[in-house]
Amino acid sequence: MNSMSKKALSLFVTGTDTEIGKTFVSSALLRGFVREGLQASAMKPIAAGAFELNGVLHNEDADQLDAASNVLLPPAMRTPYLLKEPAAPHIAAALENVTFDLSHIVDCHAQAVQRADIVVVEGVGGFRVPLTATQDTADLAVALKLPVVLVVGMRLGCISHALLTAEAIAARGLTLAGWVANRVDPDMTFPDENIASIREHLAREHDAPLLGIVPHLSPTSPELAAEQLDIDRLLQTLRALRSESLTNTQPHAQR
């Protein structure tokens, strides 16, 4: 399939917290897009926690995303900021004398969407992880101007985390394209009731659909998880948002 160039789709994946399966669900989304015949690429713009392999720095999350993609981006484009210390980004960046430049990430994303039909951009940690003294990952999502998919780690306290994150996404003027319930805690009590509560609130308050419930899988399998996701519905939403965006940016005389 030929690249859709400037019409390529893209989305920003965020989570209710760290360690709730954001990379796993992002990989599942990529496998779902590939299954639909799309050329799919991934970006992990900021990754903290790198290891050296054959003289090359790697990050586990970025490697997982690459494994689920069928169009690989150059490492410097996929992950513009790869930090060695496995810590909060602003802490790791300070240790390595790195300053995050959101415009550089935006430029890398602009190049990425020229190479694929769809680009999945995975954030770092939750939605408002500090990057600098004045910017956080929410500012990154705004700079990229992307619709957001929220991964909710199903465990005690997830309802409040989900609703607060959705509220923060809306407060930044971003569209919540949908959410995924990820069963990270297999022993969670009343998971169905929790999912139903989040589903009702996010549908009513943000018109955001539940895109799927990913069961606890051991070992993890992005392919199996992809089967639980409503990829068609997400693609329809992303295409509608892209069409709306293109219409809104056209000069009045051309409408």
C-alpha positions as a printed Julia matrix, in Angstrom:
255×3 Matrix{Float64}:
   0.0     0.0    0.0
   1.32    3.43  -0.86
   1.89    5.98   1.86
  -1.03    8.32   2.48
   1.48   11.16   2.84
  -0.12   14.15   4.54
  -3.38   12.25   4.94
  -1.8     9.63   7.17
  -3.57    8.87  10.43
  -1.95    9.23  13.82
  -2.94    8.91  17.45
  -1.44    9.51  20.88
  -1.63    6.68  23.43
  -1.61    7.66  27.08
  -2.37    5.83  30.3
  -3.9     6.28  33.73
  -0.49    5.63  35.29
   2.82    3.94  34.64
   3.06    0.13  34.4
  -0.52   -0.31  33.19
   0.25   -1.85  29.8
   0.47    1.22  27.59
   3.18   -0.3   25.39
   1.34   -3.63  25.27
  -1.91   -1.99  24.12
  -0.02    0.25  21.68
   1.55   -2.91  20.22
  -1.89   -4.51  20.01
  -3.22   -1.47  18.15
  -0.3    -1.69  15.72
  -0.97   -5.39  15.09
  -4.64   -4.55  14.52
  -3.77   -1.85  12.0
  -1.38   -4.21  10.2
  -4.13   -6.81  10.09
  -6.32   -4.23   8.35
  -3.69   -3.89   5.62
  -2.22   -0.6    6.81
   1.42    0.37   6.86
   1.84    1.01  10.58
   4.7     2.74  12.4
   5.33    3.59  16.02
   6.97    6.45  17.88
   8.11    6.45  21.48
   9.33   10.07  21.5
  10.77    9.94  25.02
  12.04    6.74  26.61
  13.9     6.48  29.9
  15.74    3.28  30.65
  18.1     2.22  27.88
  20.52   -0.67  27.62
  23.39   -1.26  25.23
  23.31   -4.17  22.79
  26.13   -4.62  20.27
  27.14   -1.02  20.78
  23.64    0.34  20.15
  21.29    1.79  22.77
  17.92    0.03  23.03
  14.77    0.54  25.05
  12.44   -2.34  25.83
   9.25   -0.4   25.08
  10.59    0.96  21.79
  11.74   -2.51  20.75
   8.28   -3.93  21.5
   6.66   -1.23  19.37
   9.07   -1.95  16.51
   8.24   -5.65  16.73
   4.53   -4.88  16.29
   5.04   -2.44  13.38
   5.45   -3.29   9.72
   7.19   -0.01   8.84
  10.23    0.69  10.99
  11.31    4.26  11.55
  14.96    5.22  11.99
  15.73    4.99  15.74
  16.44    8.72  16.02
  13.01    9.45  14.49
  11.13    6.79  16.45
  12.7     7.85  19.76
  14.21   11.35  19.54
  15.08   11.27  23.24
  16.46    7.97  24.53
  17.74    8.26  28.11
  19.76    5.69  30.0
  18.44    6.18  33.53
  15.16    4.29  34.26
  13.57    7.25  36.04
  10.98    9.98  35.48
  11.92   11.73  32.21
  12.77   15.12  33.73
  15.02   13.43  36.31
  16.79   11.24  33.73
  17.17   14.22  31.39
  18.76   16.34  34.14
  21.26   13.58  34.9
  22.27   13.43  31.23
  22.14   17.19  30.57
  19.36   16.75  28.03
  16.67   19.35  27.38
  13.48   18.17  25.72
  12.48   20.19  22.66
   8.87   19.47  21.75
   9.28   21.1   18.33
  11.95   18.51  17.51
   9.51   15.73  18.36
   6.85   17.4   16.21
   9.32   17.52  13.32
  10.13   13.83  13.73
   6.41   13.03  13.76
   5.91   15.07  10.57
   8.54   12.88   8.92
   7.03    9.69  10.35
   3.59   10.3    8.86
   5.19   10.56   5.43
   6.41    6.98   5.74
   3.3     5.11   6.85
  -0.49    5.01   6.71
  -0.82    5.29  10.47
   1.55    6.25  13.27
   0.98    5.27  16.89
   2.7     7.7   19.28
   3.11    6.32  22.78
   3.53    8.79  25.59
   5.55    8.2   28.74
   3.93    7.3   32.06
   0.6     9.0   32.7
  -0.85   12.02  30.89
   0.88   14.72  32.94
   4.39   13.43  33.55
   6.77   16.42  33.84
   9.25   16.89  31.02
  10.69   20.27  31.96
  10.0    22.88  34.64
   7.09   24.17  32.56
   6.04   21.34  30.2
   4.63   17.85  30.58
   3.46   15.02  28.35
   0.06   16.7   27.96
   1.89   19.58  26.26
   3.49   17.03  23.93
   0.08   15.66  22.93
  -1.13   19.22  22.31
   1.95   20.06  20.25
   1.33   16.99  18.09
  -2.39   17.87  17.78
  -3.41   14.23  17.96
  -6.53   12.41  19.13
  -5.88   10.39  22.27
  -6.51    6.76  23.18
  -6.52    6.16  26.92
  -5.29    2.87  28.38
  -6.9     2.19  31.75
  -5.06   -0.3   33.92
  -7.85   -2.23  35.63
  -6.93   -2.28  39.31
  -8.11   -0.71  42.55
  -8.53    3.06  42.11
  -8.82    2.94  38.33
 -12.18    4.69  38.09
 -10.92    7.96  39.55
  -7.68    7.73  37.57
  -9.61    7.19  34.35
 -12.05   10.06  34.92
  -9.33   12.49  36.02
  -7.19   11.65  32.98
 -10.12   12.03  30.6
 -10.92   15.39  32.19
  -7.29   16.51  31.74
  -7.35   15.43  28.08
 -10.52   17.44  27.45
  -9.12   20.44  29.34
  -6.25   20.59  26.83
  -8.71   20.75  23.95
  -7.89   17.25  22.75
 -10.28   14.57  21.56
 -10.51   11.31  23.5
 -11.0     8.89  20.6
 -11.66    5.96  22.89
 -10.31    3.93  25.77
  -9.07    0.42  26.42
  -9.6    -1.55  29.62
  -6.44   -3.55  30.3
  -6.77   -6.29  32.92
  -3.38   -5.77  34.56
  -4.53   -7.21  37.89
  -6.1   -10.66  37.37
  -7.2   -10.71  41.01
  -9.08   -7.4   40.88
 -12.5    -7.61  42.54
 -15.58   -6.49  40.56
 -13.73   -5.78  37.29
 -16.9    -5.86  35.18
 -18.63   -3.35  37.43
 -15.6    -1.05  37.33
 -15.46   -1.24  33.54
 -19.19   -0.53  33.28
 -18.85    2.55  35.51
 -15.92    3.98  33.5
 -17.71    3.17  30.26
 -20.83    5.04  31.32
 -18.95    8.13  32.52
 -16.6     8.43  29.54
 -19.41    7.88  27.04
 -21.64   10.48  28.67
 -19.01   13.09  29.49
 -16.62   12.72  26.55
 -18.46   10.65  23.93
 -15.51    8.27  24.17
 -16.25    4.6   23.4
 -14.76    1.53  25.03
 -12.55    0.09  22.27
 -12.03   -3.23  23.98
 -11.22   -5.21  27.1
  -7.79   -6.84  27.04
  -7.68   -9.89  29.31
  -4.72  -10.68  31.52
  -2.44  -12.63  29.17
   0.58  -14.62  30.3
   2.71  -14.54  28.3
   1.58  -11.29  26.72
   0.56  -11.45  23.08
  -0.17   -8.26  21.09
  -1.75  -10.43  18.37
  -4.27  -11.95  20.78
  -4.9    -8.59  22.43
  -5.57   -7.02  19.01
  -8.45   -9.45  18.54
 -10.17   -7.85  21.56
  -9.99   -4.33  20.13
 -12.53   -2.62  17.88
  -9.96   -1.5   15.31
 -12.63   -0.67  12.72
 -14.42    1.72  15.05
 -11.17    3.44  16.01
 -10.16    3.85  12.37
 -13.57    5.33  11.52
 -13.18    7.82  14.36
  -9.63    8.76  13.35
 -10.64    9.23   9.7
 -13.62   11.37  10.69
 -11.41   13.55  12.91
  -8.83   13.88  10.13
 -11.5    14.9    7.64
 -12.89   17.45  10.09
  -9.4    18.82  10.72
  -8.64   19.15   7.01
 -11.96   20.92   6.43
 -11.33   23.35   9.28
  -7.86   24.26   7.98
  -8.96   24.97   4.42
  -9.38   28.62   3.38
 -13.02   29.68   3.29
 -12.85   30.25  -0.45
 -11.95   26.62  -1.02
 -14.7    25.12   1.1
